[in-house]
Amino acid sequence: MLHKVKGWKNVQLVPALGVFLLMGGAVRTRSCDNCQHRIQKAEQNLRKAVHRYGEHSRQAEERRRELERVERSCGDNRRR
């Protein structure tokens, strides 16, 4: 009798679409969490380099570039 109901295929697609949307949101949340973690780690590495080698040291400059790369990379991911 179910095959006679009009729009039955649409009714079956609604739960599948809901699951798909929920899973997509979960992946995006993990990506944002990962970005936040990577930025925090890069900031921490910069602070350590400045403390250990000085504000204008080669090591601190490398860590600044690393932080910029991570921020740029995460910014690109947020736009998708």
Secondary structure as GFF3:
##gff-version 3
##sequence-region A 1 80
A	DSSP	three_ten_helix	2	4	.	.	.	ID=ss1
A	DSSP	alpha_helix	8	53	.	.	.	ID=ss2
A	DSSP	alpha_helix	58	79	.	.	.	ID=ss3
###
